Amino acid sequence: MSEVEQSGIGTRVRAARARLGWTREALAFHSEISWSGIAQVESGRRRNLRPATLAALAGALGVTVDYLIRGGPFSPAMLEHRVLLYETDQEFLDVAGPFLAEGVERGEAALAVTSPANIDLLSEHLGGAATGVEFHGAADWYRSPGAALEAYRAFANAKLAEGAPWVRVIGEPGPAWSGGSDAVRLWTRYESLVNLVFAAWPVSIVCAYDERSMEPEIMRQARATHPHSLGPSAEENNPEYVNPAGFVLGPGS
């Protein structure tokens, strides 16, 4: 952490406290940091704060640790949002299987939301590791874009609160797109919104699309809403990827 960043922490703590109308005693109570410790931070006498101290101050003040350290909207995206376009069951397993198995091995929360047939394939492929994966049918999960976003948010919140260091997801929303042009437009916006809603979350999502049953336009939109594509041997940037504002705001916004 640079000298400028260190010296700015006290200023931002004091400003955030003042915005809440709190005294130092109030901040000490809410953050469980001593009054003298708060005074030292705000005056710049106490630097090189421990992560636990920064987290306690940020939580009490309703700001991010990034804001306290650097100021401004500095929150680098942690989300990994990739698309898997597959044409055979084996292509699906070659990517989805190792992706979930690695998560289980690392103690991460793992979720698979896909078709019953693919759930069976994954369960058999993973063997004993399947007990570390939560499985859900795609038809129920993807009833609507809002329901899907809330379900993913609730799952990630719960698992992170339980101590999972990361969350990884295999999701298969493809069949929900099969309602004509209106459905394609709606679910395109959903996939693009995922990039915004979960940008700062410790989450890896692989969205799988079965090219055997999907229209070419759906495949094109899937590539346009995912920064990266996954294949059996490599991850590639999607040159067709479009900034979420292009979908969420729409033309002329």
N, C-alpha and C positions, 0 to 999 in steps of 0.2 A: 504494500500500500504506500503511495507516494506521500510526501509531506503535505501537499495541497489537499489530498483526500483526507488525511488524518486531521488537519486543522479544520476542515469543513464539517466534520461530524458534529462537533459541539454546537456550531451555529445551527445546523439542521435539527438537532435534538431540541434546542431551545425554541426554535421557530415552531416546530410541531407541537411542543408542549403549550406554547402560548396560543396556538390556534385552537386548542382544546379548552383553553381557559384554566389550565392546571397550574398549581404551584409545584415546586420541586418536591415537596412532601407528597403530593398526590401522585406524581410520576414514580416516586420511590415506592409508594404503596402498590401501584398497579404493576410495576415491573419487578418488584422484589429486589431492587438494588438500593443500597443505602443512600440517604440524602447527601452525604459527603461524596459518595461516588458519582451521583448525578452532577453535583456542583463541579467536580473535577473534570468530568466529561465536557460539560457546557463551557467551561473556562478554557478548555484546550490543554489543561495540565495532565490529563489522563489520556494517553494515546495507546495505539496497538491493542485495541480492545479485543477480548476473546470472542469467538463466534457466539458463545452462549449469552454474553452480555449484549452483543449487537442484536441477537434474536429477541431477547427479553425487551429491549428498548423498542425495537420495531413493532413487536406484537402489542405492547402497551399503547404505543402512539398511533397505531393503525397505518403504518407505512411499511415499505419493504426495506430489507437490509441493503439492497442495492442503492436505494435512495439515500439512506444514512451515510453510506460510504462515498458515493460518487455524486449524488444529486441528479435530478433529471430522470427521465424514463429509461433508465439503463437496466433492462432485464433481457439478457440474451435468451433466445428461444432454446428450450431443452427438448421440446417435442420432436420426435422422429416420426414422420407421416409418410408412409411408402405405399405404393400400389403393387400388387402381384396380379398380373394377367396370365392366366394359365389355360391350357388346352387339354390337359390330361390329369387324371387323379394323381399320377406320379409327380407331375410338375408341382401340383399343390403341396403334396407331402414333402418334396425335396426342400421347400422353403419353409412351410409352416411347421413341420416337425422339428427341425433343428432350432428354429426361432423360439418355440415354446419350451423345448427341452433345455436350452441354455438358460432361459429365465428361471425354470424350476431349480436348476443346478446352482444358480446364483442367489437363491432365496428371494427372488422377485415375485410379485403377484402376476399370475398368468391367467388370461381369459381368452376363450375361443367362442365366438358368436358366428355360427355358420349353419349349414344344412345338416339334417340328421345323418345323411350319408357321409358327409365329411367329418362329423363328430365321431362316427364309428371308425373311419379311417385313421383319424388322429389318435383315438383311444388305443387302437391296436398297435399303431406305430410307436407310440410313446411307452407302452407297457406300464411298468410300475410308476413312471414319472407322471402318468395321466392323473394320478391322485392329487398332484400339485397344480392342476389346471381346473378352472371353473368353466363348465360348458353351458352354453345357452343356445336355443334355437333362434335362427335369424328371423323367422317369421314373426315371432312374438316381440323380439327386441326392436326391430325396425318397423314398428307400426306407424310411426311418423317421425320426421326429423327431430322434433322437440323431445319426443319420448326417448329417442336413441341418445341424444346429447345428454339428457338428464340421467339416463341409466349408466352411461359411461362415467359421468361426473360422480355419481353416487358410488360406483364401484371403486374408482380411483381414490376418492376421499376416504372410504372405509378402509381400504387396504393400506394406504399411506399412514392413516391414524393407528393402524395395528402394528406399524413398524416396517412395512415393506420398503426397501430402498428404491425401488423402481416398479413401474407397472408396464407390462407388455400385453398387447392385444392383437389377436387375429379376428378381424371382422369381415363379414361378407354381406354387404348391403345390396348387392346386385339385383336380386329378385324384386326389391321394393321399387326399382326404377321402371318396371314393366307396365306403367299405366299411361303410356303415350307421352307426348311432348311436355305436358304440364308436369308429369311426374319426373321426367328427366331434368327439367329446369329446377324443380324443387330439391331433388336429391343432389344435383350439382352444387347448389348453394349450400346444402348441408355439408358436403365434403369440403368445400372451401372454408366454411365457418369453423370446421374442426381445427384448421391451421391457426385461427385466431383464439378460439375458446381455450384450447389446451397449449398454447404457445409456451407458457412459462411452467408447464407441468413436467415432472419427471416421468414421461410416458412415451412408449414406442408403440405405434399402431401400424399394422399391415392390413390394408384393405384388399381383399381378394375378389377377383372378378373372373367368372368362368366364361371364357370366350366362346365356348360351344353353345351357349344359350343367350348371349348378350348381343344386342345390335351394335354395329360399328360406331354409331354416334355415342353410345354409352361408353365404349372403350375410349373414344377420343376425349370425352369429358372427364373420365377417370384419370387419364394422363394429365389433363389440364389442371386438376385440383390436387395433385400430389407432387411435391418437389422431387421425389425420387421413385424409381422403379426397382423392384427386386426380381432377380432371376436365380436360377440354381447355382450360378457361379459368381455373380457379381451384383453390386448395386450401381445404378446409373442415374445421372441427373436427367430429369425430364425436360427436354427443350421446349415442350408445349406448355409447361407450367405457367399459370397466370396468377398474378397477385390477387389475393382474396377480394380486394376492393372491386376488381373487375366483375366479379360475380355478385357479391353481396350488395353493392350499391347500384350496379347495373349501368347501362350506357347513358351518358349524359349527366351522371350524378356529380 
